[in-house]
Amino acid sequence: MKKIAVFGKPGSGKSRLSKSLALATSIPLYQLDSILYQKNGDMIERGIFDKTHDEILSSETWIIDGFGPMGAFKQRLDAADTLVYIDIPYLSSYWFVTKRMLKGVVVKPEGWPEGSSVIKGSIQSYKTLRLCPTFWNNDFLDALKAKSSNQTVHIIKTVCELNRFVNQYVN
């Protein structure tokens, strides 16, 4: 594992898992939300994002947590040697987004862009979750499984599997 892409629905545990992997492996972690957004919460200019993203992909090691623009996502999937897809049930994702929002009133969530509103971001996460079945579906899963001949592919389907995966790399 040198180039790891971690992705899934909002509130699926990507940041927690990515941070654990980074700590256990000493591989640099890049959280896409921190690259996509400025400190005031506005999106960064697309050309600047693309340049930063390309620089990360060309480096020797990386963990990238998140989705980002579709073209960059596909590019990342091709460049990674390890793909970690967190596909926990929607109810769990909705609960984790809600929990993050409530806790975010007191403490900034892990991987949250500096200066970005947790409430606005959580509302956007709810909207995104409603649209997720159009992308995170069986066709995507089949395409991902097809990549397993050239890459290591981990598909995490439950919160228990997520915790086991995290604990495997923390201990």
Backbone bond lengths (Angstrom), bond angles and torsions (degrees), N, CA, C in turn:
res aa  C-N    CA-C-N  psi(-1)  N-CA   C-N-CA  omega(-1)  CA-C   N-CA-C  phi
1 M - - - 1.454 - - 1.518 109.20 -
2 K 1.323 115.58 110.63 1.465 120.76 176.37 1.520 111.56 -125.75
3 K 1.334 115.55 -32.59 1.462 121.67 -179.07 1.525 107.45 -128.54
4 I 1.338 114.99 106.70 1.460 120.96 -169.76 1.521 110.33 -119.24
5 A 1.317 116.53 124.05 1.467 122.20 174.72 1.522 107.87 -105.08
6 V 1.337 116.50 123.17 1.464 122.63 178.37 1.525 107.00 -113.97
7 F 1.326 117.04 125.75 1.458 120.06 -174.77 1.519 110.82 -151.28
8 G 1.320 115.48 163.76 1.456 122.93 179.76 1.514 109.29 159.54
9 K 1.309 115.17 -172.43 1.464 121.64 -177.58 1.533 110.67 -67.00
10 P 1.348 116.77 161.44 1.464 119.17 172.48 1.531 109.82 -58.44
11 G 1.315 116.26 143.49 1.454 120.73 176.63 1.515 114.37 70.95
12 S 1.330 117.40 25.82 1.465 119.07 -177.48 1.530 113.39 -98.35
13 G 1.321 117.65 -6.50 1.463 119.90 179.64 1.520 114.36 102.51
14 K 1.333 116.73 15.24 1.473 121.16 -178.51 1.528 112.14 -59.67
15 S 1.316 116.69 -46.51 1.469 120.17 -176.60 1.523 111.43 -64.85
16 R 1.307 116.38 -43.34 1.473 120.56 179.29 1.521 110.46 -61.51
17 L 1.320 116.26 -48.98 1.461 120.49 -179.48 1.526 110.94 -63.16
18 S 1.321 117.07 -44.60 1.469 121.34 -178.18 1.525 111.33 -62.62
19 K 1.313 115.91 -43.30 1.465 119.64 179.57 1.526 110.52 -63.53
20 S 1.321 117.12 -41.70 1.467 120.78 178.07 1.525 111.05 -62.42
21 L 1.331 116.94 -43.48 1.464 120.83 177.84 1.526 111.41 -61.87
22 A 1.323 115.67 -43.36 1.469 120.17 -179.23 1.528 110.85 -63.36
23 L 1.324 116.96 -43.25 1.463 120.45 179.06 1.529 111.75 -65.01
24 A 1.321 116.54 -39.85 1.462 120.76 -177.00 1.520 112.84 -74.77
25 T 1.328 117.15 -30.51 1.470 120.34 -173.15 1.526 114.13 -108.13
26 S 1.328 117.19 -12.85 1.477 123.73 -174.13 1.527 112.26 63.31
27 I 1.316 116.95 20.32 1.464 121.95 175.03 1.532 107.16 -83.12
28 P 1.344 118.04 133.92 1.467 119.62 -179.15 1.531 112.07 -61.82
29 L 1.338 114.65 137.64 1.456 122.28 -179.46 1.527 109.99 -103.74
30 Y 1.325 115.16 132.21 1.460 122.24 175.70 1.522 107.32 -123.21
31 Q 1.326 116.02 113.37 1.454 120.19 177.93 1.520 107.76 -93.57
32 L 1.333 115.62 118.56 1.466 121.07 -172.85 1.520 113.61 -55.22
33 D 1.315 117.71 -37.44 1.464 118.56 -179.46 1.523 111.03 -59.72
34 S 1.324 117.01 -33.93 1.468 120.50 179.28 1.527 111.85 -74.52
35 I 1.318 116.90 -19.77 1.464 121.83 178.46 1.534 110.13 -92.29
36 L 1.338 116.30 -30.80 1.468 121.69 -177.45 1.525 113.74 -80.81
37 Y 1.345 116.74 -25.13 1.452 119.81 -173.31 1.522 112.22 -120.68
38 Q 1.328 115.03 144.97 1.463 121.62 174.56 1.532 108.72 -78.27
39 K 1.307 115.95 170.67 1.470 120.66 -179.03 1.527 112.90 -61.48
40 N 1.331 117.48 -24.42 1.472 119.60 179.25 1.530 112.20 -87.56
41 G 1.332 117.29 0.87 1.459 121.54 178.45 1.512 114.62 95.61
42 D 1.358 118.18 -9.66 1.465 120.79 177.40 1.517 110.03 -74.90
43 M 1.340 114.89 150.51 1.470 118.74 177.06 1.519 109.93 -67.77
44 I 1.317 114.59 145.99 1.454 121.23 177.76 1.532 108.06 -78.26
45 E 1.301 117.91 155.80 1.459 122.03 177.95 1.536 109.15 -59.79
46 R 1.327 116.92 136.24 1.476 122.36 -173.99 1.525 112.48 -57.17
47 G 1.317 118.07 -41.21 1.464 121.04 179.88 1.521 112.16 -62.37
48 I 1.320 116.09 -38.18 1.473 120.60 178.24 1.521 109.52 -67.81
49 F 1.338 116.86 -42.93 1.465 120.09 177.32 1.523 110.42 -59.23
50 D 1.346 116.45 -49.58 1.474 120.25 -177.90 1.523 111.65 -57.82
51 K 1.328 116.99 -42.45 1.463 121.09 179.94 1.536 110.38 -63.35
52 T 1.330 116.82 -46.17 1.464 121.07 178.89 1.525 110.45 -62.54
53 H 1.321 116.62 -45.07 1.467 122.16 -179.60 1.524 110.63 -60.89
54 D 1.323 116.89 -46.26 1.473 121.02 179.41 1.525 111.45 -61.97
55 E 1.335 117.02 -39.92 1.469 120.69 178.06 1.528 111.18 -62.59
56 I 1.329 116.21 -41.71 1.460 119.88 178.34 1.524 109.81 -63.82
57 L 1.336 117.21 -48.07 1.465 120.78 -178.44 1.526 112.62 -60.35
58 S 1.322 116.83 -31.03 1.465 119.21 -178.84 1.528 112.95 -83.49
59 S 1.333 117.14 -7.23 1.460 118.98 178.22 1.529 109.99 -76.60
60 E 1.317 115.60 165.37 1.465 121.65 -172.85 1.526 113.20 -69.86
61 T 1.334 116.44 -37.55 1.462 120.56 -179.59 1.520 110.37 -139.12
62 W 1.326 116.01 146.92 1.446 121.16 175.79 1.526 111.14 -167.32
63 I 1.314 113.74 154.84 1.459 122.43 166.05 1.520 104.28 -123.83
64 I 1.319 116.75 124.22 1.462 120.73 177.87 1.518 107.92 -118.14
65 D 1.325 114.40 124.91 1.455 123.11 -176.01 1.518 108.30 -109.28
66 G 1.327 117.18 117.06 1.453 120.26 174.75 1.516 113.17 131.97
67 F 1.329 114.33 -173.65 1.460 121.37 -175.55 1.527 111.23 -110.96
68 G 1.329 117.65 -66.68 1.456 121.59 179.56 1.516 112.31 73.90
69 P 1.337 117.37 -167.34 1.463 121.60 179.23 1.542 111.23 -60.57
70 M 1.327 116.22 144.67 1.473 121.67 -174.66 1.533 113.49 -55.25
71 G 1.322 117.42 -44.61 1.464 119.74 -179.62 1.520 111.82 -61.29
72 A 1.320 116.10 -42.05 1.466 120.90 178.75 1.525 110.32 -66.96
73 F 1.330 117.05 -37.80 1.466 120.93 178.76 1.530 110.42 -61.46
74 K 1.320 116.65 -48.23 1.474 120.23 -179.97 1.528 110.79 -63.20
75 Q 1.319 116.74 -40.21 1.462 122.32 177.46 1.532 110.15 -60.01
76 R 1.316 116.20 -43.32 1.467 122.52 -179.84 1.529 110.90 -65.54
77 L 1.339 116.56 -42.01 1.465 119.75 178.73 1.524 111.17 -60.32
78 D 1.326 116.41 -38.15 1.469 120.07 179.19 1.527 112.40 -72.70
79 A 1.318 117.78 -34.18 1.470 121.74 -175.72 1.526 113.16 -81.14
80 A 1.323 117.77 -24.16 1.464 121.50 -176.08 1.525 111.62 -73.60
81 D 1.336 115.22 148.29 1.469 118.74 170.73 1.527 110.33 -95.40
82 T 1.343 116.49 -16.53 1.464 121.85 -179.72 1.525 109.15 -134.69
83 L 1.323 115.84 127.76 1.462 122.46 179.04 1.521 108.50 -114.86
84 V 1.324 115.88 128.39 1.468 121.19 178.32 1.525 107.24 -121.50
85 Y 1.318 115.38 106.84 1.463 122.33 -179.57 1.525 108.03 -103.54
86 I 1.324 116.15 116.49 1.459 120.72 178.20 1.529 107.09 -96.85
87 D 1.318 115.47 110.93 1.464 122.93 -174.29 1.531 110.08 -122.00
88 I 1.348 115.25 53.24 1.457 118.78 179.91 1.528 109.46 -73.14
89 P 1.339 117.86 162.16 1.470 120.38 -178.32 1.533 112.50 -57.90
90 Y 1.327 114.92 150.28 1.454 121.06 -178.31 1.525 112.21 -58.23
91 L 1.308 117.60 -40.50 1.465 120.61 -179.75 1.537 110.53 -58.05
92 S 1.322 116.58 -40.66 1.473 120.42 178.04 1.522 110.49 -65.40
93 S 1.330 117.38 -41.98 1.468 120.46 178.80 1.530 111.15 -62.69
94 Y 1.339 116.99 -43.83 1.460 119.90 177.84 1.535 110.53 -61.19
95 W 1.335 116.48 -41.37 1.461 119.82 179.03 1.531 110.33 -64.01
96 F 1.338 118.02 -44.51 1.468 120.89 -178.68 1.531 112.00 -65.15
97 V 1.334 117.21 -36.12 1.474 120.11 176.22 1.533 109.31 -65.02
98 T 1.329 116.47 -43.29 1.468 120.65 179.52 1.529 110.42 -63.92
99 K 1.310 116.37 -45.92 1.469 121.45 179.34 1.534 110.79 -60.76
100 R 1.339 115.79 -43.61 1.476 120.43 178.25 1.519 110.59 -61.55
101 M 1.341 116.97 -40.45 1.462 120.46 -179.34 1.532 110.32 -65.90
102 L 1.311 117.08 -44.93 1.463 120.41 -178.76 1.526 111.26 -65.33
103 K 1.315 117.16 -44.87 1.465 120.78 178.17 1.524 111.04 -68.45
104 G 1.340 116.10 -30.30 1.457 121.89 -177.40 1.510 114.23 -65.07
105 V 1.319 116.49 -16.71 1.460 120.41 175.71 1.531 109.38 -65.10
106 V 1.331 116.51 -31.81 1.460 122.26 -176.96 1.534 111.94 -101.76
107 V 1.336 116.74 -44.54 1.471 121.82 -175.09 1.523 109.58 -130.30
108 K 1.339 116.55 132.56 1.472 120.89 178.14 1.527 109.38 -61.31
109 P 1.337 118.08 128.98 1.462 120.90 179.91 1.533 112.05 -62.83
110 E 1.325 115.56 151.21 1.455 122.20 177.61 1.520 110.16 -56.59
111 G 1.327 117.02 131.51 1.454 121.47 177.23 1.516 114.51 76.12
112 W 1.332 117.92 6.44 1.463 121.54 -177.64 1.525 109.52 -79.74
113 P 1.329 118.65 133.29 1.463 120.69 -179.81 1.530 112.23 -60.06
114 E 1.296 116.78 133.66 1.463 123.03 179.46 1.524 109.40 -57.37
115 G 1.318 117.30 132.93 1.456 121.83 176.34 1.519 114.80 82.39
116 S 1.307 117.87 -4.92 1.454 122.27 -178.11 1.533 109.90 -87.82
117 S 1.313 117.73 137.47 1.459 122.58 -178.92 1.526 110.91 -70.20
118 V 1.327 115.99 124.59 1.463 120.93 178.12 1.530 110.02 -67.27
119 I 1.324 116.80 -37.04 1.468 119.97 -179.50 1.524 110.41 -66.84
120 K 1.342 117.12 -49.19 1.478 120.21 178.44 1.532 110.54 -60.61
121 G 1.326 116.35 -42.71 1.462 120.50 179.50 1.516 112.07 -64.14
122 S 1.328 116.36 -37.42 1.469 120.38 179.29 1.525 110.89 -68.32
123 I 1.317 116.64 -40.56 1.464 120.20 176.75 1.529 109.50 -61.17
124 Q 1.345 116.41 -42.02 1.466 119.99 176.80 1.531 110.83 -63.48
125 S 1.342 116.49 -37.54 1.468 120.13 177.89 1.528 111.03 -62.57
126 Y 1.347 117.03 -40.86 1.472 120.04 177.11 1.532 110.53 -61.55
127 K 1.338 115.99 -43.19 1.464 120.08 179.17 1.531 110.64 -63.07
128 T 1.324 115.71 -42.61 1.464 120.51 179.74 1.527 110.55 -64.67
129 L 1.324 117.09 -42.21 1.467 120.47 179.23 1.525 111.63 -57.72
130 R 1.339 116.56 -38.10 1.470 119.88 178.45 1.525 111.49 -62.30
131 L 1.343 117.00 -32.06 1.463 121.06 -177.57 1.531 113.27 -88.94
132 C 1.321 117.16 -15.05 1.463 121.71 -172.91 1.531 115.97 -54.05
133 P 1.334 119.31 -38.43 1.473 117.71 -178.42 1.524 114.00 -59.12
134 T 1.331 118.41 -20.73 1.465 119.67 178.57 1.526 111.75 -74.28
135 F 1.343 117.09 -19.32 1.467 120.31 -179.74 1.527 112.10 -114.17
136 W 1.329 116.38 -52.81 1.472 121.06 -178.97 1.530 107.50 -81.35
137 N 1.315 116.29 80.04 1.462 121.05 -174.98 1.533 109.86 -133.57
138 N 1.316 116.97 -172.17 1.468 121.22 -177.33 1.526 112.53 -63.90
139 D 1.331 117.59 -33.76 1.470 120.00 177.19 1.529 110.44 -62.90
140 F 1.340 115.95 -44.09 1.466 119.50 177.90 1.526 109.94 -63.32
141 L 1.322 116.22 -44.20 1.467 121.10 -179.69 1.525 110.92 -60.50
142 D 1.317 117.62 -42.28 1.473 121.40 178.19 1.530 110.93 -63.60
143 A 1.340 116.87 -42.91 1.473 120.80 178.43 1.523 110.53 -63.56
144 L 1.308 116.42 -38.04 1.464 121.08 178.89 1.531 110.79 -67.26
145 K 1.303 116.80 -44.19 1.474 120.91 178.72 1.532 110.83 -62.19
146 A 1.326 116.73 -33.82 1.468 120.60 178.81 1.526 111.28 -64.19
147 K 1.338 117.59 -26.44 1.460 121.99 179.63 1.532 111.90 -73.59
148 S 1.329 117.40 -14.98 1.464 120.52 -173.19 1.523 113.65 -66.92
149 S 1.322 118.19 -9.84 1.466 118.70 176.20 1.534 111.10 -76.44
150 N 1.335 117.49 -23.74 1.467 121.77 -179.31 1.524 113.68 -112.59
151 Q 1.323 116.84 -18.16 1.463 121.66 -175.00 1.527 109.36 -134.49
152 T 1.327 115.30 158.20 1.461 119.72 172.17 1.521 107.03 -82.36
153 V 1.322 116.34 124.81 1.458 121.67 -177.91 1.528 108.73 -120.17
154 H 1.330 115.65 123.42 1.462 122.27 175.12 1.517 107.25 -112.48
155 I 1.324 116.50 126.29 1.461 121.58 176.60 1.520 106.80 -117.45
156 I 1.316 115.37 114.40 1.463 122.03 -176.40 1.523 107.86 -102.77
157 K 1.341 116.38 118.45 1.459 121.22 -171.87 1.531 115.00 -105.64
158 T 1.331 117.82 -14.37 1.466 119.30 -178.04 1.533 109.90 -136.58
159 V 1.317 115.37 163.13 1.462 120.34 176.45 1.528 109.66 -64.07
160 C 1.334 117.70 -36.42 1.478 121.05 177.26 1.532 110.74 -61.42
161 E 1.334 117.06 -44.57 1.466 120.54 177.45 1.527 110.64 -62.98
162 L 1.327 116.86 -39.09 1.458 121.28 178.29 1.528 110.00 -61.56
163 N 1.320 117.00 -47.94 1.466 120.75 179.22 1.525 111.25 -62.60
164 R 1.321 117.34 -40.83 1.477 121.25 177.73 1.517 110.80 -62.78
165 F 1.315 117.22 -43.06 1.457 121.85 179.86 1.530 110.41 -62.74
166 V 1.331 116.81 -45.75 1.459 121.33 178.45 1.524 110.31 -61.67
167 N 1.331 116.73 -48.20 1.462 120.53 -179.00 1.524 112.75 -62.72
168 Q 1.318 116.98 -31.54 1.464 121.57 178.20 1.526 110.79 -60.85
169 Y 1.324 117.97 -35.46 1.450 121.67 -176.70 1.527 113.47 -95.89
170 V 1.328 117.04 -18.59 1.459 119.94 179.05 1.522 109.53 -81.10
171 N 1.303 117.02 -38.01 1.486 121.01 -176.28 1.502 112.93 -89.44
